[in-house]
Amino acid sequence: EPEVTQTPSHQVTQMGQEVILRCVPISNHLYFYWYRQILGQKVEFLVSFYNNEISEKSEIFDDQFSVERPDGSNFTLKIRSTKLEDSAMYFCASKGGQANTGELFFGEGSRLTVL
Amino acid sequence: LAKTTQPISMDSYEGQEVNITCSHNNIATNDYITWYQQFPSQGPRFIIQGYKTKVTNEVASLFIPADRKSSTLSLPRVSLSDTAVYYCLVGVLSGGYNKLIFGAGTRLAVHP
């Protein structure tokens, strides 16, 4: 069964460092998403991406965050200067081309620890 | 976006049917209702989606009354492996613009 893969599974970084989280969505999917989940809290929407541009973003997704689909297969989330409060599990998700479906396929997540 | 309200937690026993109800009083005409399941340290997994009346698939049923202000996820004959957090989401699903917002979810514990 096709799946969304994310790397790294766990990254530890120092505050102020740049971090890039990588995702390989399901190959024929068209819509891509990043969510995050702080330990013990709910899953929070960050950004959605379609046709090589951001469709929607939340208030969490400020100027420190950016997304890119550099080569037609990878979908990356960059945090320019990490803060302690960026420590969380980051989930990538993708969706096929069907208009009216809420079936997002999530990856296993990348755990980011900022020290 | 419609706000959802679910019980924080529920307990059940193996073999029982579990019904989790979600309230979404200000659901909009174009909103769909979607349920996800999440195990610890894993990404959420889609369970079922509906707009009105009843939807059934191989793992669950979703009951939506005529006014659509609530919905009930029904899990038949739960097992220990159904212990997870269940999220009810309400949102517009047109194309890619489905900014699905997760609430706090319902933590279901299934006991032997």
gemmi code that builds the backbone of each chain (N, CA, C; Angstrom):
import gemmi

chains = {
    "A": [
        ("GLU", (0.865, -1.188, 0.000), (0.000, 0.000, 0.000), (0.902, 1.238, 0.000)),
        ("PRO", (0.604, 2.200, -0.876), (1.441, 3.414, -0.913), (1.351, 4.167, 0.404)),
        ("GLU", (2.448, 4.833, 0.757), (2.461, 5.549, 2.013), (3.281, 6.819, 1.894)),
        ("VAL", (3.032, 7.712, 2.837), (3.789, 8.953, 2.940), (4.992, 8.668, 3.832)),
        ("THR", (6.177, 9.013, 3.366), (7.370, 8.777, 4.179), (8.001, 10.101, 4.595)),
        ("GLN", (8.512, 10.119, 5.815), (9.113, 11.335, 6.348), (10.503, 11.046, 6.901)),
        ("THR", (11.387, 11.998, 6.684), (12.727, 11.924, 7.270), (13.144, 13.296, 7.775)),
        ("PRO", (13.941, 13.362, 8.828), (14.330, 12.235, 9.683), (13.189, 11.840, 10.612)),
        ("SER", (13.313, 10.708, 11.259), (12.292, 10.330, 12.222), (12.455, 11.142, 13.502)),
        ("HIS", (13.695, 11.509, 13.807), (13.943, 12.329, 14.993), (15.146, 13.234, 14.718)),
        ("GLN", (14.995, 14.506, 15.036), (16.093, 15.435, 14.897), (16.212, 16.286, 16.156)),
        ("VAL", (17.435, 16.383, 16.636), (17.732, 17.236, 17.785), (18.572, 18.397, 17.279)),
        ("THR", (18.176, 19.619, 17.651), (18.888, 20.784, 17.160), (19.009, 21.828, 18.256)),
        ("GLN", (19.916, 22.736, 18.051), (20.082, 23.832, 18.995), (19.180, 24.990, 18.588)),
        ("MET", (18.695, 25.705, 19.570), (17.872, 26.887, 19.330), (18.591, 27.831, 18.374)),
        ("GLY", (17.863, 28.357, 17.408), (18.440, 29.281, 16.441), (18.936, 28.634, 15.167)),
        ("GLN", (19.014, 27.322, 15.167), (19.469, 26.602, 13.971), (18.330, 26.411, 12.987)),
        ("GLU", (18.721, 26.232, 11.733), (17.748, 25.928, 10.688), (17.522, 24.421, 10.615)),
        ("VAL", (16.269, 24.061, 10.365), (15.913, 22.653, 10.260), (15.087, 22.454, 8.990)),
        ("ILE", (15.368, 21.376, 8.286), (14.551, 21.001, 7.134), (13.994, 19.605, 7.367)),
        ("LEU", (12.690, 19.504, 7.332), (12.020, 18.212, 7.462), (11.525, 17.812, 6.078)),
        ("ARG", (11.765, 16.553, 5.751), (11.461, 16.098, 4.392), (10.330, 15.088, 4.374)),
        ("CYS", (9.586, 15.125, 3.295), (8.429, 14.253, 3.128), (8.381, 13.803, 1.671)),
        ("VAL", (8.053, 12.537, 1.475), (7.756, 12.056, 0.136), (6.287, 11.646, 0.133)),
        ("PRO", (5.433, 12.475, -0.455), (4.006, 12.148, -0.492), (3.736, 10.945, -1.401)),
        ("ILE", (2.537, 10.458, -1.375), (2.126, 9.392, -2.280), (2.196, 9.935, -3.704)),
        ("SER", (2.692, 9.109, -4.626), (3.188, 9.627, -5.909), (2.149, 10.336, -6.771)),
        ("ASN", (0.916, 9.931, -6.789), (-0.044, 10.590, -7.666), (-0.919, 11.595, -6.926)),
        ("HIS", (-0.526, 11.934, -5.709), (-1.298, 12.907, -4.947), (-0.965, 14.333, -5.372)),
        ("LEU", (-1.941, 15.216, -5.155), (-1.804, 16.586, -5.637), (-1.781, 17.627, -4.521)),
        ("TYR", (-2.261, 17.249, -3.341), (-2.407, 18.214, -2.264), (-1.541, 17.769, -1.100)),
        ("PHE", (-0.846, 18.711, -0.514), (0.131, 18.377, 0.503), (-0.071, 19.281, 1.707)),
        ("TYR", (0.248, 18.720, 2.890), (-0.029, 19.408, 4.141), (1.088, 19.154, 5.149)),
        ("TRP", (1.267, 20.122, 6.023), (2.050, 19.912, 7.232), (1.190, 20.231, 8.438)),
        ("TYR", (1.270, 19.341, 9.419), (0.635, 19.521, 10.717), (1.717, 19.321, 11.760)),
        ("ARG", (1.462, 19.808, 12.967), (2.386, 19.497, 14.045), (1.588, 19.137, 15.292)),
        ("GLN", (2.264, 18.419, 16.185), (1.620, 18.010, 17.442), (2.648, 18.117, 18.562)),
        ("ILE", (2.442, 19.077, 19.431), (3.265, 19.197, 20.627), (2.866, 18.060, 21.552)),
        ("LEU", (3.846, 17.516, 22.248), (3.617, 16.343, 23.090), (2.408, 16.518, 24.011)),
        ("GLY", (1.468, 15.593, 23.903), (0.298, 15.612, 24.771), (-0.804, 16.552, 24.330)),
        ("GLN", (-0.591, 17.228, 23.193), (-1.596, 18.184, 22.743), (-2.228, 17.736, 21.424)),
        ("LYS", (-3.105, 18.571, 20.899), (-3.819, 18.173, 19.693), (-2.985, 18.393, 18.442)),
        ("VAL", (-3.431, 17.831, 17.347), (-2.782, 18.002, 16.051), (-3.162, 19.380, 15.500)),
        ("GLU", (-2.147, 20.171, 15.137), (-2.384, 21.546, 14.682), (-2.036, 21.702, 13.202)),
        ("PHE", (-2.925, 22.318, 12.466), (-2.694, 22.591, 11.044), (-1.642, 23.685, 10.896)),
        ("LEU", (-0.698, 23.454, 9.980), (0.297, 24.484, 9.660), (0.024, 25.099, 8.289)),
        ("VAL", (-0.006, 24.238, 7.258), (-0.043, 24.764, 5.903), (-0.559, 23.698, 4.939)),
        ("SER", (-1.219, 24.162, 3.885), (-1.584, 23.278, 2.775), (-0.981, 23.830, 1.490)),
        ("PHE", (-0.705, 22.946, 0.549), (0.091, 23.304, -0.631), (-0.482, 22.593, -1.838)),
        ("TYR", (-0.718, 23.347, -2.915), (-1.280, 22.769, -4.134), (-0.787, 23.558, -5.322)),
        ("ASN", (-0.462, 22.868, -6.388), (-0.058, 23.523, -7.626), (1.123, 24.468, -7.388)),
        ("ASN", (2.046, 23.986, -6.586), (3.290, 24.707, -6.301), (3.118, 26.020, -5.555)),
        ("GLU", (2.036, 26.126, -4.830), (1.907, 27.301, -3.977), (1.090, 26.982, -2.735)),
        ("ILE", (1.266, 27.808, -1.736), (0.527, 27.636, -0.495), (-0.941, 27.962, -0.734)),
        ("SER", (-1.819, 27.026, -0.301), (-3.260, 27.243, -0.413), (-3.790, 27.965, 0.816)),
        ("GLU", (-3.401, 27.445, 1.975), (-3.821, 28.057, 3.219), (-2.721, 27.860, 4.252)),
        ("LYS", (-2.678, 28.741, 5.218), (-1.731, 28.581, 6.313), (-2.361, 29.088, 7.592)),
        ("SER", (-1.876, 28.550, 8.699), (-2.399, 28.972, 9.995), (-1.527, 30.091, 10.562)),
        ("GLU", (-1.980, 30.617, 11.688), (-1.221, 31.694, 12.337), (0.103, 31.186, 12.891)),
        ("ILE", (0.214, 29.870, 13.078), (1.478, 29.295, 13.546), (2.538, 29.433, 12.457)),
        ("PHE", (2.126, 29.318, 11.220), (3.036, 29.312, 10.066), (3.461, 30.742, 9.767)),
        ("ASP", (4.409, 31.245, 10.566), (4.868, 32.624, 10.376), (6.091, 32.649, 9.460)),
        ("ASP", (6.774, 33.782, 9.441), (7.885, 33.968, 8.506), (9.061, 33.022, 8.756)),
        ("GLN", (9.069, 32.373, 9.899), (10.141, 31.418, 10.190), (9.956, 30.097, 9.457)),
        ("PHE", (8.758, 29.879, 8.944), (8.435, 28.626, 8.283), (8.357, 28.833, 6.769)),
        ("SER", (8.756, 27.819, 6.029), (8.539, 27.837, 4.585), (8.386, 26.402, 4.107)),
        ("VAL", (7.719, 26.251, 2.975), (7.557, 24.925, 2.374), (7.983, 25.003, 0.925)),
        ("GLU", (8.375, 23.840, 0.415), (8.868, 23.784, -0.946), (8.640, 22.385, -1.492)),
        ("ARG", (8.412, 22.339, -2.793), (8.357, 21.046, -3.476), (9.427, 21.116, -4.555)),
        ("PRO", (10.668, 20.856, -4.189), (11.805, 21.195, -5.051), (11.934, 20.366, -6.316)),
        ("ASP", (11.474, 19.107, -6.278), (11.804, 18.230, -7.402), (10.638, 17.366, -7.857)),
        ("GLY", (9.440, 17.694, -7.504), (8.292, 16.930, -7.948), (8.006, 15.692, -7.141)),
        ("SER", (8.893, 15.339, -6.190), (8.594, 14.192, -5.344), (8.686, 14.548, -3.871)),
        ("ASN", (9.666, 15.370, -3.497), (9.806, 15.741, -2.100), (8.966, 16.963, -1.766)),
        ("PHE", (8.577, 17.030, -0.506), (7.845, 18.187, 0.006), (8.501, 18.521, 1.339)),
        ("THR", (9.080, 19.695, 1.441), (9.883, 20.005, 2.619), (9.284, 21.135, 3.443)),
        ("LEU", (9.546, 21.059, 4.736), (9.200, 22.124, 5.670), (10.499, 22.638, 6.261)),
        ("LYS", (10.745, 23.930, 6.124), (11.946, 24.530, 6.678), (11.567, 25.460, 7.821)),
        ("ILE", (12.282, 25.326, 8.910), (12.163, 26.278, 10.007), (13.485, 27.016, 10.066)),
        ("ARG", (13.457, 28.326, 9.841), (14.700, 29.089, 9.647), (15.529, 29.217, 10.916)),
        ("SER", (14.909, 29.545, 11.992), (15.623, 29.769, 13.247), (14.772, 29.168, 14.360)),
        ("THR", (15.106, 27.947, 14.740), (14.226, 27.210, 15.645), (14.176, 27.826, 17.032)),
        ("LYS", (13.012, 27.688, 17.644), (12.789, 28.129, 19.020), (12.448, 26.906, 19.854)),
        ("LEU", (12.576, 27.048, 21.142), (12.263, 25.932, 22.034), (10.846, 25.411, 21.797)),
        ("GLU", (9.931, 26.348, 21.565), (8.512, 25.966, 21.402), (8.207, 25.308, 20.062)),
        ("ASP", (9.226, 25.186, 19.203), (9.036, 24.439, 17.954), (9.193, 22.936, 18.168)),
        ("SER", (9.604, 22.548, 19.349), (9.727, 21.120, 19.656), (8.363, 20.465, 19.556)),
        ("ALA", (8.254, 19.493, 18.672), (6.966, 18.856, 18.410), (7.182, 17.709, 17.434)),
        ("MET", (6.126, 16.954, 17.210), (6.105, 15.974, 16.126), (5.493, 16.679, 14.920)),
        ("TYR", (6.155, 16.608, 13.794), (5.666, 17.243, 12.575), (5.193, 16.154, 11.614)),
        ("PHE", (3.946, 16.291, 11.191), (3.352, 15.303, 10.297), (3.128, 15.918, 8.920)),
        ("CYS", (3.546, 15.187, 7.922), (3.249, 15.516, 6.543), (2.046, 14.678, 6.115)),
        ("ALA", (1.208, 15.223, 5.265), (0.065, 14.478, 4.739), (-0.138, 14.827, 3.278)),
        ("SER", (-0.752, 13.912, 2.560), (-1.070, 14.199, 1.163), (-2.449, 13.656, 0.830)),
        ("LYS", (-3.008, 14.192, -0.234), (-4.360, 13.826, -0.662), (-4.370, 13.711, -2.168)),
        ("GLY", (-5.196, 12.791, -2.653), (-5.326, 12.598, -4.083), (-6.129, 13.703, -4.732)),
        ("GLY", (-6.501, 13.487, -5.977), (-7.144, 14.538, -6.729), (-8.640, 14.644, -6.555)),
        ("GLN", (-9.224, 13.771, -5.744), (-10.674, 13.822, -5.587), (-11.060, 15.102, -4.860)),
        ("ALA", (-12.086, 15.749, -5.375), (-12.439, 17.051, -4.820), (-12.992, 16.932, -3.398)),
        ("ASN", (-13.977, 16.108, -3.217), (-14.691, 16.118, -1.941), (-14.331, 14.922, -1.081)),
        ("THR", (-13.082, 14.868, -0.680), (-12.708, 13.839, 0.277), (-11.836, 14.450, 1.351)),
        ("GLY", (-12.060, 14.008, 2.565), (-11.224, 14.455, 3.682), (-10.192, 13.415, 4.023)),
        ("GLU", (-9.932, 12.478, 3.104), (-8.999, 11.401, 3.407), (-7.581, 11.846, 3.121)),
        ("LEU", (-6.960, 12.369, 4.146), (-5.549, 12.709, 4.091), (-4.742, 11.503, 4.556)),
        ("PHE", (-3.635, 11.259, 3.862), (-2.745, 10.175, 4.241), (-1.553, 10.807, 4.964)),
        ("PHE", (-1.398, 10.429, 6.216), (-0.343, 11.013, 7.044), (0.886, 10.106, 7.077)),
        ("GLY", (2.049, 10.752, 7.194), (3.269, 10.012, 7.451), (3.410, 9.697, 8.928)),
        ("GLU", (4.496, 9.022, 9.268), (4.719, 8.621, 10.651), (5.255, 9.753, 11.514)),
        ("GLY", (5.639, 10.849, 10.878), (6.056, 12.021, 11.633), (7.560, 12.148, 11.794)),
        ("SER", (7.973, 13.381, 12.014), (9.371, 13.686, 12.361), (9.359, 14.393, 13.704)),
        ("ARG", (10.038, 13.797, 14.659), (10.064, 14.416, 15.991), (11.208, 15.416, 16.039)),
        ("LEU", (10.896, 16.665, 16.314), (11.906, 17.718, 16.414), (12.066, 18.113, 17.871)),
        ("THR", (13.308, 18.053, 18.340), (13.620, 18.482, 19.703), (14.583, 19.652, 19.610)),
        ("VAL", (14.172, 20.793, 20.129), (15.007, 22.002, 20.116), (15.536, 22.230, 21.525)),
        ("LEU", (16.871, 22.284, 21.629), (17.499, 22.456, 22.952), (17.982, 23.893, 23.157)),
    ],
    "B": [
        ("LEU", (-14.873, 28.249, 10.464), (-14.826, 26.793, 10.589), (-15.657, 26.358, 11.787)),
        ("ALA", (-16.422, 25.287, 11.582), (-17.272, 24.801, 12.660), (-16.426, 24.226, 13.786)),
        ("LYS", (-16.807, 24.575, 15.028), (-16.106, 24.046, 16.196), (-16.757, 22.724, 16.573)),
        ("THR", (-15.945, 21.782, 16.989), (-16.469, 20.487, 17.393), (-16.245, 20.249, 18.873)),
        ("THR", (-17.162, 19.507, 19.475), (-17.062, 19.146, 20.883), (-17.259, 17.649, 21.016)),
        ("GLN", (-16.295, 16.994, 21.669), (-16.356, 15.552, 21.886), (-16.040, 15.265, 23.341)),
        ("PRO", (-16.470, 14.084, 23.844), (-16.038, 13.712, 25.199), (-14.517, 13.569, 25.233)),
        ("ILE", (-13.923, 13.940, 26.342), (-12.467, 13.886, 26.452), (-11.983, 12.440, 26.452)),
        ("SER", (-12.730, 11.572, 27.120), (-12.304, 10.177, 27.205), (-13.509, 9.251, 27.338)),
        ("MET", (-13.288, 7.999, 26.964), (-14.300, 6.952, 27.102), (-13.597, 5.654, 27.426)),
        ("ASP", (-14.303, 4.799, 28.145), (-13.789, 3.470, 28.450), (-14.768, 2.433, 27.901)),
        ("SER", (-14.221, 1.321, 27.438), (-15.059, 0.235, 26.959), (-14.340, -1.081, 27.214)),
        ("TYR", (-15.025, -2.174, 26.884), (-14.445, -3.504, 27.033), (-14.448, -4.207, 25.692)),
        ("GLU", (-13.556, -5.135, 25.569), (-13.453, -5.891, 24.320), (-14.801, -6.490, 23.937)),
        ("GLY", (-15.125, -6.415, 22.654), (-16.355, -7.015, 22.157), (-17.562, -6.096, 22.194)),
        ("GLN", (-17.451, -4.970, 22.900), (-18.584, -4.057, 22.986), (-18.612, -3.124, 21.775)),
        ("GLU", (-19.794, -2.550, 21.534), (-19.927, -1.503, 20.535), (-19.666, -0.166, 21.226)),
        ("VAL", (-18.900, 0.674, 20.562), (-18.588, 1.986, 21.126), (-19.156, 3.065, 20.208)),
        ("ASN", (-19.851, 4.007, 20.798), (-20.399, 5.145, 20.056), (-19.797, 6.431, 20.606)),
        ("ILE", (-19.148, 7.190, 19.761), (-18.560, 8.464, 20.159), (-19.324, 9.564, 19.427)),
        ("THR", (-19.903, 10.457, 20.193), (-20.706, 11.519, 19.594), (-19.934, 12.832, 19.569)),
        ("CYS", (-20.079, 13.528, 18.486), (-19.419, 14.820, 18.287), (-20.494, 15.873, 18.014)),
        ("SER", (-20.371, 16.985, 18.676), (-21.311, 18.080, 18.484), (-20.672, 19.150, 17.601)),
        ("HIS", (-21.405, 19.593, 16.587), (-20.911, 20.662, 15.696), (-22.092, 21.538, 15.316)),
        ("ASN", (-22.511, 22.361, 16.270), (-23.744, 23.123, 16.131), (-23.728, 24.123, 14.992)),
        ("ASN", (-22.567, 24.682, 14.663), (-22.536, 25.707, 13.613), (-21.962, 25.170, 12.314)),
        ("ILE", (-22.257, 23.903, 12.022), (-21.787, 23.305, 10.769), (-22.401, 24.049, 9.590)),
        ("ALA", (-21.601, 24.290, 8.565), (-22.066, 25.013, 7.390), (-22.570, 24.043, 6.324)),
        ("THR", (-23.311, 24.578, 5.395), (-23.935, 23.750, 4.356), (-22.906, 22.921, 3.589)),
        ("ASN", (-21.738, 23.498, 3.332), (-20.733, 22.810, 2.518), (-19.783, 21.911, 3.316)),
        ("ASP", (-19.958, 21.881, 4.630), (-19.034, 21.131, 5.475), (-19.303, 19.626, 5.410)),
        ("TYR", (-18.233, 18.856, 5.389), (-18.291, 17.419, 5.558), (-17.831, 17.075, 6.975)),
        ("ILE", (-18.157, 15.877, 7.416), (-17.753, 15.398, 8.732), (-16.805, 14.227, 8.515)),
        ("THR", (-15.631, 14.329, 9.112), (-14.591, 13.323, 8.917), (-14.066, 12.871, 10.269)),
        ("TRP", (-13.802, 11.594, 10.395), (-13.253, 11.051, 11.643), (-11.885, 10.424, 11.370)),
        ("TYR", (-10.971, 10.677, 12.305), (-9.631, 10.122, 12.250), (-9.330, 9.391, 13.550)),
        ("GLN", (-8.388, 8.452, 13.460), (-7.902, 7.696, 14.609), (-6.398, 7.956, 14.725)),
        ("GLN", (-5.913, 8.095, 15.949), (-4.470, 8.285, 16.128), (-3.965, 7.428, 17.280)),
        ("PHE", (-2.947, 6.613, 16.975), (-2.240, 5.864, 18.000), (-1.049, 6.697, 18.467)),
        ("PRO", (-0.545, 6.430, 19.669), (0.597, 7.198, 20.187), (1.785, 7.174, 19.236)),
        ("SER", (2.365, 8.338, 19.018), (3.570, 8.501, 18.191), (3.360, 8.097, 16.737)),
        ("GLN", (2.114, 8.113, 16.284), (1.836, 7.846, 14.870), (1.005, 8.978, 14.292)),
        ("GLY", (0.990, 9.064, 12.967), (0.146, 10.047, 12.316), (-1.317, 9.632, 12.350)),
        ("PRO", (-2.226, 10.598, 12.292), (-3.652, 10.251, 12.260), (-3.985, 9.399, 11.043)),
        ("ARG", (-5.014, 8.585, 11.205), (-5.428, 7.710, 10.118), (-6.909, 7.917, 9.861)),
        ("PHE", (-7.272, 8.134, 8.611), (-8.654, 8.354, 8.219), (-9.501, 7.127, 8.546)),
        ("ILE", (-10.686, 7.382, 9.136), (-11.613, 6.280, 9.397), (-12.795, 6.345, 8.453)),
        ("ILE", (-13.483, 7.477, 8.450), (-14.740, 7.552, 7.718), (-15.116, 9.005, 7.498)),
        ("GLN", (-15.934, 9.235, 6.490), (-16.368, 10.596, 6.162), (-17.834, 10.546, 5.732)),
        ("GLY", (-18.583, 11.594, 6.075), (-19.961, 11.640, 5.637), (-20.469, 13.056, 5.528)),
        ("TYR", (-21.613, 13.187, 4.862), (-22.253, 14.499, 4.750), (-23.607, 14.482, 5.469)),
        ("LYS", (-24.394, 13.451, 5.212), (-25.658, 13.313, 5.930), (-26.054, 11.845, 5.966)),
        ("THR", (-27.045, 11.520, 6.737), (-27.589, 10.175, 6.986), (-26.524, 9.237, 7.521)),
        ("LYS", (-26.403, 8.063, 6.940), (-25.520, 7.053, 7.510), (-24.501, 6.593, 6.464)),
        ("VAL", (-23.287, 6.426, 6.931), (-22.228, 5.891, 6.086), (-21.604, 4.720, 6.826)),
        ("THR", (-21.323, 3.658, 6.106), (-20.686, 2.481, 6.723), (-19.544, 2.022, 5.853)),
        ("ASN", (-18.441, 1.672, 6.501), (-17.354, 1.008, 5.778), (-16.920, -0.213, 6.585)),
        ("GLU", (-15.769, -0.763, 6.248), (-15.374, -2.029, 6.861), (-14.961, -1.883, 8.318)),
        ("VAL", (-14.741, -0.668, 8.774), (-14.281, -0.524, 10.157), (-15.256, 0.221, 11.057)),
        ("ALA", (-16.142, 1.026, 10.498), (-16.993, 1.869, 11.337), (-18.253, 2.297, 10.601)),
        ("SER", (-19.170, 2.862, 11.376), (-20.349, 3.517, 10.813), (-20.405, 4.943, 11.332)),
        ("LEU", (-20.974, 5.800, 10.535), (-21.112, 7.199, 10.905), (-22.578, 7.575, 10.743)),
        ("PHE", (-23.173, 8.025, 11.840), (-24.573, 8.417, 11.833), (-24.671, 9.931, 11.935)),
        ("ILE", (-25.407, 10.526, 11.019), (-25.559, 11.982, 10.990), (-27.048, 12.286, 10.920)),
        ("PRO", (-27.600, 12.964, 11.932), (-29.032, 13.283, 11.903), (-29.328, 14.347, 10.857)),
        ("ALA", (-30.603, 14.559, 10.615), (-31.020, 15.464, 9.548), (-30.498, 16.890, 9.739)),
        ("ASP", (-30.418, 17.360, 10.985), (-29.959, 18.739, 11.190), (-28.434, 18.877, 11.125)),
        ("ARG", (-27.729, 17.765, 11.091), (-26.262, 17.702, 10.952), (-25.508, 18.414, 12.070)),
        ("LYS", (-26.158, 18.710, 13.154), (-25.482, 19.425, 14.249), (-24.699, 18.487, 15.149)),
        ("SER", (-24.767, 17.203, 14.868), (-23.951, 16.251, 15.605), (-23.684, 15.054, 14.694)),
        ("SER", (-22.776, 14.210, 15.122), (-22.540, 12.965, 14.398), (-22.039, 11.943, 15.404)),
        ("THR", (-22.251, 10.676, 15.103), (-21.836, 9.601, 15.997), (-21.023, 8.582, 15.230)),
        ("LEU", (-19.815, 8.377, 15.703), (-18.963, 7.330, 15.163), (-19.256, 6.050, 15.936)),
        ("SER", (-19.562, 4.978, 15.234), (-19.862, 3.709, 15.883), (-18.806, 2.680, 15.494)),
        ("LEU", (-18.160, 2.120, 16.516), (-17.149, 1.077, 16.306), (-17.730, -0.233, 16.820)),
        ("PRO", (-17.997, -1.179, 15.937), (-18.607, -2.430, 16.387), (-17.573, -3.357, 17.014)),
        ("ARG", (-17.904, -3.974, 18.101), (-17.072, -5.024, 18.693), (-15.598, -4.604, 18.791)),
        ("VAL", (-15.330, -3.648, 19.658), (-13.960, -3.130, 19.756), (-13.030, -4.182, 20.348)),
        ("SER", (-11.753, -4.026, 20.011), (-10.710, -4.872, 20.578), (-9.677, -3.961, 21.235)),
        ("LEU", (-8.706, -4.577, 21.916), (-7.685, -3.792, 22.609), (-6.958, -2.855, 21.648)),
        ("SER", (-6.820, -3.280, 20.404), (-6.084, -2.493, 19.425), (-6.848, -1.252, 18.963)),
        ("ASP", (-8.077, -1.102, 19.374), (-8.851, 0.110, 19.059), (-8.586, 1.219, 20.068)),
        ("THR", (-7.789, 0.931, 21.084), (-7.406, 1.970, 22.045), (-6.607, 3.035, 21.317)),
        ("ALA", (-7.139, 4.254, 21.288), (-6.544, 5.327, 20.486), (-7.295, 6.621, 20.792)),
        ("VAL", (-6.848, 7.692, 20.153), (-7.582, 8.960, 20.205), (-8.367, 9.094, 18.902)),
        ("TYR", (-9.639, 9.471, 19.031), (-10.518, 9.601, 17.871), (-10.905, 11.066, 17.714)),
        ("TYR", (-10.694, 11.582, 16.516), (-10.946, 12.988, 16.232), (-12.115, 13.138, 15.264)),
        ("CYS", (-12.992, 14.057, 15.591), (-14.089, 14.464, 14.708), (-13.683, 15.796, 14.078)),
        ("LEU", (-13.733, 15.894, 12.771), (-13.359, 17.116, 12.072), (-14.489, 17.540, 11.159)),
        ("VAL", (-14.681, 18.834, 11.064), (-15.712, 19.385, 10.195), (-15.079, 20.444, 9.322)),
        ("GLY", (-15.300, 20.359, 8.028), (-14.716, 21.361, 7.148), (-15.141, 21.178, 5.710)),
        ("VAL", (-14.790, 22.183, 4.931), (-15.089, 22.166, 3.501), (-14.012, 21.380, 2.788)),
        ("LEU", (-14.423, 20.548, 1.870), (-13.466, 19.668, 1.216), (-13.349, 19.953, -0.268)),
        ("SER", (-13.503, 21.190, -0.687), (-13.447, 21.442, -2.125), (-12.001, 21.468, -2.583)),
        ("GLY", (-11.654, 20.546, -3.430), (-10.305, 20.485, -3.958), (-9.283, 20.368, -2.852)),
        ("GLY", (-8.264, 21.153, -2.895), (-7.208, 21.068, -1.889), (-7.420, 21.996, -0.730)),
        ("TYR", (-8.488, 22.746, -0.768), (-8.660, 23.768, 0.251), (-9.354, 23.220, 1.485)),
        ("ASN", (-8.966, 21.990, 1.856), (-9.599, 21.428, 3.043), (-8.640, 21.554, 4.205)),
        ("LYS", (-8.762, 22.694, 4.867), (-7.970, 22.937, 6.043), (-8.654, 22.217, 7.196)),
        ("LEU", (-8.401, 20.929, 7.297), (-9.046, 20.166, 8.357), (-8.410, 20.508, 9.687)),
        ("ILE", (-9.256, 20.914, 10.624), (-8.792, 21.337, 11.940), (-9.137, 20.255, 12.953)),
        ("PHE", (-8.112, 19.783, 13.656), (-8.317, 18.758, 14.666), (-8.679, 19.411, 15.993)),
        ("GLY", (-9.657, 18.822, 16.667), (-9.979, 19.241, 18.028), (-9.161, 18.425, 19.014)),
        ("ALA", (-9.617, 18.396, 20.248), (-8.882, 17.686, 21.296), (-9.033, 16.172, 21.182)),
        ("GLY", (-10.095, 15.720, 20.546), (-10.290, 14.293, 20.356), (-10.854, 13.595, 21.574)),
        ("THR", (-11.225, 12.334, 21.381), (-11.724, 11.462, 22.455), (-10.738, 10.328, 22.635)),
        ("ARG", (-10.239, 10.218, 23.847), (-9.287, 9.147, 24.143), (-10.081, 7.918, 24.561)),
        ("LEU", (-10.080, 6.890, 23.705), (-10.811, 5.656, 23.981), (-9.859, 4.621, 24.557)),
        ("ALA", (-10.236, 4.070, 25.697), (-9.459, 2.988, 26.299), (-10.321, 1.735, 26.291)),
        ("VAL", (-9.819, 0.684, 25.646), (-10.534, -0.591, 25.597), (-9.845, -1.544, 26.568)),
        ("HIS", (-10.625, -2.101, 27.469), (-10.092, -2.981, 28.517), (-10.431, -4.441, 28.219)),
        ("PRO", (-9.578, -5.359, 28.701), (-9.861, -6.781, 28.472), (-11.101, -7.224, 29.247)),
    ],
}
model = gemmi.Model(1)
for chain_id, residues in chains.items():
    chain = gemmi.Chain(chain_id)
    for i, (resn, *xyz) in enumerate(residues, 1):
        res = gemmi.Residue()
        res.name, res.seqid = resn, gemmi.SeqId(i, " ")
        for name, pos in zip(("N", "CA", "C"), xyz):
            atom = gemmi.Atom()
            atom.name, atom.element = name, gemmi.Element(name[0])
            atom.pos, atom.b_iso = gemmi.Position(*pos), 0.0
            res.add_atom(atom)
        chain.add_residue(res)
    model.add_chain(chain)
structure = gemmi.Structure()
structure.add_model(model)
structure.setup_entities()
